[in-house]
Amino acid sequence: MENLTATVQAFLALGPTVILPVFIFIIGLIFGCGPSKAFRSGLTIGVGFVGINLVVALLSDNLGPAAQAMVKNFGIQLTAIDIGWPGSASMAWASPIAALVIPLALIINLIMLFTKTTKTMDVDIWNYWHFTFCGACVYALTESFWQAILAAILFEIVILKIADWTAPYMEKYFELPGVSVPTGSTCSYAPIGIPLIWLIQKIPVIKDLHADPEYIQKKFGIFGEPIFMGLILGAAIGLLAGYDIGRTAQVGMSMAGVMVLMPRMVKLLMEGLIPISEAARNVLQKRFGESANIYIGLDAAVTTGHPSVIATALILVPITILLAVILPGNNVLPFGDLATIPFIVAFIVAAARGNIIHSVLAGIVVISMSLLMSSAMAEFQTSMGITANFTMPEGSALISSIDQAGNLINFIIFKVFAIFN
């Protein structure tokens, strides 16, 4: 098992920009695209994700230090530090169940496709770490290999069903037909965030507050364009961080770049995906009839190309830090996962049809819940980190993560297993 785990970890170390094109190429062959067409699609999608990852890195590299500066400026001290999704992922892959989760999750996905219990073909193998993290939590709780595997598979099934449910948003709002998002850190917020938007849009006065990119551009002209929104919001974050004029301008320009570049990278990715999606749809319709359909499950990064998602996330960054200070029961200092806020709010923004005001209001509730859940899981994730030989941040007594320790589906599954053990 140790050799298998090492092999799996070596494969996963290649990253999604290598893993995803390989699986897209295989799927293309299965659905009759032909080697050259399948290879070109896989290569184009891989290049698209290279671009997306570069833009996400630009976002992270600017938000992380700015958030740290804000915390220092305001003298905030909390007992647990948010280590971000990379730390949680490393704990997941260090778990004894990691090697088995990937092949088993693929098999479960195929069984669900053939039994028509899902329409999502999850090719985003890298993000299977979310399933693995849930299982790793239960393994650390119970020391039972098979209970941990069961927890991981339960997490996968729930996420696939949510991906099916939210797929219409991908087509109608994000203009990504044939795509779903089975990413654990995005799907888990949809069951709370989407009903919240429905409720907010029923409240008198608040329901009439409107601010999507089109409305803002109409009201403010050139200054309402996404590139200017990014510049202004980025500069505001720089000022809150206490940066000088030059550093503030750098953050503003970086966020303007994110606003412009991300949609173009998503467009490139879709150029590669469309031939595979059409081939899969044709094969399934021949086999199961005209009503048959399939979604290609991709990383939630494809949703971050919309200006409303980035704008909502940038507004929520300082709000999240404020919430950490004033929220009773919270002991987690947001840090590593602040750059994942676009992933958290993606379906919230889609449900709000891009209304940034409504999205921010729902985001405040969802992030508050996540902070409280990650606070409740802090001692447990700290013990997991020690077992996995995770390097603890200097000066921190506890670690946690908004992305996964504060993940609603993971939290519920963990608590269910805790009741019976």
C-alpha positions as CSV (number, residue, x, y, z in Angstrom):
1,M,0.0,0.0,0.0
2,E,2.9,2.4,0.7
3,N,4.3,1.9,-2.8
4,L,0.9,2.5,-4.3
5,T,0.5,5.7,-2.2
6,A,3.9,6.9,-3.3
7,T,3.0,6.2,-7.0
8,V,-0.3,8.1,-6.6
9,Q,1.4,11.0,-4.9
10,A,4.0,11.2,-7.7
11,F,1.3,11.3,-10.3
12,L,-0.7,14.0,-8.4
13,A,2.5,16.0,-8.0
14,L,2.3,16.6,-11.8
15,G,-0.6,18.9,-11.0
16,P,-3.9,19.5,-12.8
17,T,-2.3,21.1,-15.8
18,V,-0.8,17.7,-16.7
19,I,-3.4,15.4,-15.2
20,L,-6.4,17.0,-16.8
21,P,-5.2,16.9,-20.4
22,V,-4.3,13.2,-20.0
23,F,-7.9,12.4,-18.9
24,I,-9.4,14.7,-21.5
25,F,-7.4,12.9,-24.2
26,I,-8.6,9.5,-22.9
27,I,-12.2,10.6,-22.8
28,G,-11.9,12.0,-26.3
29,L,-10.7,8.7,-27.6
30,I,-13.5,6.8,-25.7
31,F,-16.1,9.1,-27.4
32,G,-14.6,8.7,-30.8
33,C,-13.0,12.1,-31.3
34,G,-9.9,10.5,-33.0
35,P,-6.3,10.8,-31.6
36,S,-5.4,14.1,-33.2
37,K,-8.6,15.9,-32.2
38,A,-8.6,14.4,-28.7
39,F,-4.9,15.3,-28.2
40,R,-5.5,18.9,-29.4
41,S,-8.5,19.3,-27.1
42,G,-6.5,18.0,-24.1
43,L,-3.6,20.2,-25.0
44,T,-5.8,23.3,-25.4
45,I,-7.5,22.6,-22.1
46,G,-4.2,22.1,-20.4
47,V,-2.9,25.5,-21.7
48,G,-6.2,27.1,-20.6
49,F,-5.6,25.8,-17.1
50,V,-2.0,27.0,-17.1
51,G,-3.3,30.4,-17.8
52,I,-6.0,30.2,-15.2
53,N,-3.5,29.0,-12.6
54,L,-1.2,31.9,-13.4
55,V,-4.1,34.3,-12.9
56,V,-5.1,32.6,-9.6
57,A,-1.5,32.8,-8.5
58,L,-1.6,36.6,-9.3
59,L,-4.7,36.9,-7.1
60,S,-3.2,34.8,-4.3
61,D,0.2,36.5,-4.3
62,N,-1.4,39.9,-3.9
63,L,-4.3,39.1,-1.5
64,G,-2.2,37.0,0.9
65,P,0.3,39.7,1.8
66,A,-2.4,42.4,1.8
67,A,-4.5,40.3,4.2
68,Q,-1.5,39.7,6.5
69,A,-0.8,43.5,6.5
70,M,-4.4,44.2,7.4
71,V,-4.2,41.9,10.3
72,K,-1.0,43.4,11.5
73,N,-2.4,47.0,11.1
74,F,-5.5,46.3,13.1
75,G,-3.6,44.2,15.8
76,I,-5.8,41.2,15.3
77,Q,-4.8,38.1,17.4
78,L,-6.6,34.8,17.2
79,T,-5.6,31.3,18.3
80,A,-5.9,29.4,15.1
81,I,-4.5,30.3,11.7
82,D,-6.1,29.5,8.4
83,I,-3.4,27.5,6.5
84,G,-5.3,27.5,3.2
85,W,-6.3,24.7,0.9
86,P,-2.7,23.6,0.0
87,G,-2.1,22.7,3.7
88,S,-5.3,20.7,3.8
89,A,-4.6,19.0,0.5
90,S,-1.2,17.9,1.8
91,M,-2.8,16.3,4.9
92,A,-5.4,14.6,2.6
93,W,-2.7,13.0,0.4
94,A,-0.7,11.9,3.4
95,S,-3.6,9.8,4.6
96,P,-3.4,6.0,4.3
97,I,-6.7,6.0,2.3
98,A,-5.4,8.4,-0.4
99,A,-4.1,5.8,-2.8
100,L,-7.5,4.0,-2.9
101,V,-9.8,7.0,-3.1
102,I,-8.9,8.0,-6.7
103,P,-9.6,4.7,-8.5
104,L,-12.6,4.0,-6.2
105,A,-14.0,7.5,-6.8
106,L,-13.7,7.0,-10.6
107,I,-15.5,3.7,-10.4
108,I,-18.3,5.2,-8.3
109,N,-18.6,8.0,-10.8
110,L,-18.9,5.6,-13.7
111,I,-21.5,3.5,-11.9
112,M,-23.5,6.6,-11.2
113,L,-23.3,7.6,-14.9
114,F,-24.5,4.2,-16.1
115,T,-27.3,4.1,-13.6
116,K,-28.3,7.7,-14.4
117,T,-27.9,8.8,-10.8
118,T,-25.5,11.6,-12.0
119,K,-24.9,13.4,-15.3
120,T,-21.4,14.6,-14.3
121,M,-18.3,12.9,-15.5
122,D,-15.7,14.3,-13.0
123,V,-12.4,14.5,-14.9
124,D,-11.0,16.9,-12.3
125,I,-8.9,14.2,-10.7
126,W,-6.7,16.7,-8.8
127,N,-9.7,17.9,-6.8
128,Y,-10.5,14.4,-5.6
129,W,-8.4,15.6,-2.6
130,H,-11.6,17.1,-1.2
131,F,-13.1,13.6,-1.1
132,T,-9.9,12.3,0.4
133,F,-9.8,15.0,3.1
134,C,-13.2,14.1,4.3
135,G,-12.1,10.4,4.5
136,A,-8.9,11.4,6.2
137,C,-10.8,13.3,8.9
138,V,-12.9,10.2,9.6
139,Y,-9.8,8.0,9.6
140,A,-8.2,10.2,12.2
141,L,-11.4,10.1,14.3
142,T,-12.1,6.4,14.1
143,E,-8.8,4.8,12.9
144,S,-11.0,2.7,10.7
145,F,-9.8,2.4,7.1
146,W,-13.2,1.3,5.7
147,Q,-15.2,4.0,7.6
148,A,-12.8,6.5,6.1
149,I,-13.4,5.2,2.6
150,L,-17.1,5.3,3.1
151,A,-16.9,8.9,4.3
152,A,-14.9,9.9,1.2
153,I,-17.4,8.2,-1.2
154,L,-20.4,9.7,0.6
155,F,-18.7,13.1,0.1
156,E,-18.2,12.4,-3.6
157,I,-21.8,11.3,-4.1
158,V,-23.2,14.4,-2.5
159,I,-20.8,16.7,-4.5
160,L,-21.8,15.0,-7.8
161,K,-25.5,15.5,-7.0
162,I,-24.9,19.2,-6.2
163,A,-22.8,19.5,-9.4
164,D,-25.8,18.2,-11.4
165,W,-28.2,20.6,-9.6
166,T,-26.0,23.6,-10.2
167,A,-25.0,22.7,-13.8
168,P,-27.8,25.0,-15.3
169,Y,-26.1,28.0,-13.7
170,M,-22.9,27.0,-15.6
171,E,-24.8,27.3,-18.9
172,K,-27.2,30.2,-18.2
173,Y,-24.9,32.5,-16.2
174,F,-21.3,31.5,-16.8
175,E,-22.1,30.6,-20.5
176,L,-20.3,27.2,-20.1
177,P,-22.7,24.7,-21.6
178,G,-22.0,21.0,-21.0
179,V,-19.9,21.8,-17.9
180,S,-20.5,21.2,-14.2
181,V,-18.4,22.0,-11.2
182,P,-17.9,19.0,-8.8
183,T,-15.3,20.9,-6.7
184,G,-15.9,20.3,-3.0
185,S,-15.0,23.8,-1.8
186,T,-17.6,25.4,-4.2
187,C,-20.5,22.8,-4.2
188,S,-20.6,22.7,-0.4
189,Y,-21.7,26.3,-0.2
190,A,-24.4,26.1,-2.8
191,P,-27.1,24.4,-0.6
192,I,-26.9,27.4,1.8
193,G,-25.9,30.2,-0.5
194,I,-28.5,29.7,-3.3
195,P,-31.6,29.6,-0.9
196,L,-30.1,32.7,0.9
197,I,-30.1,34.6,-2.4
198,W,-33.8,33.5,-2.9
199,L,-34.6,34.9,0.6
200,I,-32.6,38.1,0.1
201,Q,-34.4,38.8,-3.1
202,K,-37.8,38.6,-1.3
203,I,-36.9,41.2,1.4
204,P,-38.4,44.7,0.8
205,V,-36.0,47.5,-0.1
206,I,-33.0,45.1,-0.2
207,K,-34.5,43.2,-3.2
208,D,-34.4,46.4,-5.2
209,L,-30.7,47.1,-4.6
210,H,-29.0,46.3,-7.9
211,A,-25.4,46.3,-8.8
212,D,-24.1,43.9,-11.5
213,P,-21.3,44.7,-13.9
214,E,-23.7,45.8,-16.7
215,Y,-25.6,48.1,-14.4
216,I,-22.4,49.6,-12.9
217,Q,-21.0,50.2,-16.4
218,K,-24.2,51.8,-17.5
219,K,-24.2,54.1,-14.6
220,F,-20.5,55.0,-14.5
221,G,-19.5,54.5,-18.1
222,I,-15.9,53.6,-18.7
223,F,-15.2,53.6,-14.9
224,G,-17.8,50.8,-14.5
225,E,-15.9,48.4,-16.8
226,P,-14.4,45.2,-15.2
227,I,-10.9,46.5,-15.7
228,F,-11.6,49.7,-13.7
229,M,-13.6,47.7,-11.0
230,G,-10.5,45.5,-10.5
231,L,-8.3,48.6,-10.2
232,I,-10.5,50.4,-7.7
233,L,-11.2,47.3,-5.5
234,G,-7.5,46.3,-5.6
235,A,-6.4,49.8,-4.6
236,A,-9.0,49.8,-1.8
237,I,-7.5,46.6,-0.4
238,G,-4.0,48.1,-0.7
239,L,-5.1,51.1,1.3
240,L,-6.7,49.0,4.0
241,A,-3.4,47.0,4.2
242,G,-1.6,50.3,4.9
243,Y,0.5,50.1,1.7
244,D,2.2,53.2,0.3
245,I,1.0,54.7,-3.0
246,G,3.3,52.6,-5.2
247,R,2.4,49.2,-3.6
248,T,-1.3,50.1,-3.6
249,A,-1.1,50.9,-7.3
250,Q,0.6,47.5,-7.8
251,V,-2.3,45.6,-6.1
252,G,-4.8,47.7,-8.1
253,M,-3.1,46.8,-11.4
254,S,-2.9,43.1,-10.4
255,M,-6.6,43.0,-9.7
256,A,-7.4,44.8,-13.0
257,G,-5.3,42.1,-14.7
258,V,-7.2,39.4,-13.0
259,M,-10.5,40.9,-14.2
260,V,-9.4,41.0,-17.8
261,L,-7.2,37.9,-18.1
262,M,-9.4,35.3,-16.3
263,P,-12.3,35.4,-18.8
264,R,-9.9,35.0,-21.7
265,M,-8.2,32.0,-20.1
266,V,-11.7,30.4,-19.5
267,K,-12.6,31.1,-23.2
268,L,-9.4,29.3,-24.3
269,L,-10.3,26.3,-22.0
270,M,-13.7,26.1,-23.5
271,E,-12.3,26.1,-27.0
272,G,-10.6,22.7,-26.1
273,L,-13.6,21.4,-24.2
274,I,-16.4,21.9,-26.8
275,P,-15.3,19.1,-29.2
276,I,-15.1,16.6,-26.3
277,S,-18.5,17.7,-24.9
278,E,-20.2,17.5,-28.3
279,A,-18.8,14.0,-29.0
280,A,-19.9,12.7,-25.6
281,R,-23.4,14.1,-26.0
282,N,-23.7,12.5,-29.5
283,V,-22.6,9.1,-28.2
284,L,-24.9,9.2,-25.2
285,Q,-27.9,10.4,-27.3
286,K,-27.4,7.5,-29.7
287,R,-27.2,5.0,-26.8
288,F,-29.9,6.5,-24.5
289,G,-32.0,8.7,-26.6
290,E,-32.3,12.5,-27.4
291,S,-32.9,13.4,-23.7
292,A,-29.5,11.9,-22.6
293,N,-26.9,14.5,-21.6
294,I,-23.6,14.6,-19.8
295,Y,-21.7,17.3,-18.0
296,I,-17.9,17.4,-18.0
297,G,-16.9,18.1,-14.4
298,L,-14.2,20.7,-14.2
299,D,-12.4,22.7,-11.5
300,A,-14.4,25.7,-10.1
301,A,-11.6,27.9,-11.4
302,V,-13.7,28.2,-14.6
303,T,-16.3,30.2,-12.7
304,T,-13.8,32.8,-11.5
305,G,-13.7,34.4,-15.0
306,H,-16.9,36.4,-14.3
307,P,-16.3,40.0,-13.1
308,S,-19.1,39.7,-10.5
309,V,-17.4,36.7,-8.9
310,I,-14.1,38.5,-8.6
311,A,-15.7,41.8,-7.5
312,T,-17.8,40.0,-4.8
313,A,-14.7,38.2,-3.5
314,L,-12.6,41.3,-3.3
315,I,-15.2,43.1,-1.3
316,L,-15.5,40.1,1.0
317,V,-11.8,39.9,1.8
318,P,-11.7,42.8,4.4
319,I,-15.3,41.8,5.5
320,T,-14.0,38.3,6.3
321,I,-11.2,39.7,8.4
322,L,-13.7,41.9,10.3
323,L,-16.0,38.9,10.8
324,A,-13.2,37.0,12.3
325,V,-12.8,39.7,15.0
326,I,-16.4,40.3,15.8
327,L,-18.0,36.9,15.4
328,P,-18.7,35.2,18.7
329,G,-17.2,31.7,18.9
330,N,-14.7,32.3,16.1
331,N,-11.0,31.7,16.8
332,V,-9.7,31.3,13.2
333,L,-7.6,34.0,11.7
334,P,-8.4,34.1,7.9
335,F,-5.3,34.0,5.8
336,G,-4.5,31.2,3.4
337,D,-8.0,30.7,2.0
338,L,-8.8,34.4,1.4
339,A,-7.8,33.8,-2.2
340,T,-10.4,31.0,-2.4
341,I,-13.3,33.3,-1.7
342,P,-14.1,33.5,-5.5
343,F,-14.6,29.7,-5.4
344,I,-16.8,29.9,-2.3
345,V,-19.2,32.6,-3.8
346,A,-19.3,31.3,-7.4
347,F,-22.8,29.8,-7.2
348,I,-24.0,32.5,-4.9
349,V,-23.2,35.1,-7.6
350,A,-24.8,32.9,-10.3
351,A,-28.0,32.6,-8.3
352,A,-28.0,36.3,-7.7
353,R,-27.6,36.8,-11.5
354,G,-24.5,38.8,-10.9
355,N,-26.0,41.2,-8.3
356,I,-22.9,42.1,-6.3
357,I,-24.9,43.6,-3.3
358,H,-27.0,40.5,-2.9
359,S,-24.0,38.2,-3.4
360,V,-22.0,40.0,-0.7
361,L,-24.9,39.8,1.8
362,A,-25.2,36.0,1.2
363,G,-21.5,35.7,1.3
364,I,-21.3,37.3,4.8
365,V,-23.7,34.6,6.1
366,V,-21.9,31.7,4.4
367,I,-18.4,32.8,5.4
368,S,-19.6,33.4,9.0
369,M,-20.8,29.8,9.1
370,S,-17.5,28.6,7.6
371,L,-15.5,30.5,10.2
372,L,-17.5,28.9,13.0
373,M,-17.1,25.4,11.5
374,S,-13.4,25.8,11.0
375,S,-13.1,27.0,14.6
376,A,-14.9,23.9,15.8
377,M,-12.5,21.7,13.7
378,A,-9.3,23.6,14.6
379,E,-8.0,21.3,17.4
380,F,-8.9,18.3,15.2
381,Q,-7.1,19.6,12.1
382,T,-4.1,20.5,14.2
383,S,-3.8,16.9,15.4
384,M,-4.1,15.7,11.8
385,G,-1.3,18.1,10.8
386,I,0.9,16.8,13.5
387,T,0.3,13.2,12.4
388,A,1.0,14.2,8.8
389,N,4.2,16.0,9.8
390,F,2.8,19.3,8.6
391,T,5.1,22.3,9.3
392,M,3.2,24.5,11.6
393,P,3.1,28.2,11.0
394,E,5.5,30.1,13.3
395,G,3.8,31.3,16.5
396,S,0.4,29.5,15.9
397,A,-1.0,27.2,18.5
398,L,-3.7,25.8,16.2
399,I,-4.3,25.5,12.5
400,S,-7.5,25.2,10.5
401,S,-8.9,26.0,7.0
402,I,-11.9,27.9,5.8
403,D,-11.9,25.9,2.5
404,Q,-12.2,22.4,4.0
405,A,-12.4,22.4,7.8
406,G,-15.1,25.0,7.3
407,N,-16.7,23.0,4.5
408,L,-20.4,22.3,5.2
409,I,-20.7,18.8,3.7
410,N,-17.4,17.7,5.2
411,F,-18.5,19.0,8.6
412,I,-21.9,17.2,8.5
413,I,-20.4,13.9,7.4
414,F,-17.7,14.2,10.1
415,K,-20.2,14.9,12.8
416,V,-22.4,11.9,11.7
417,F,-19.4,9.6,12.1
418,A,-18.5,11.2,15.4
419,I,-22.0,10.4,16.7
420,F,-21.6,6.7,16.0
421,N,-18.0,6.3,17.3
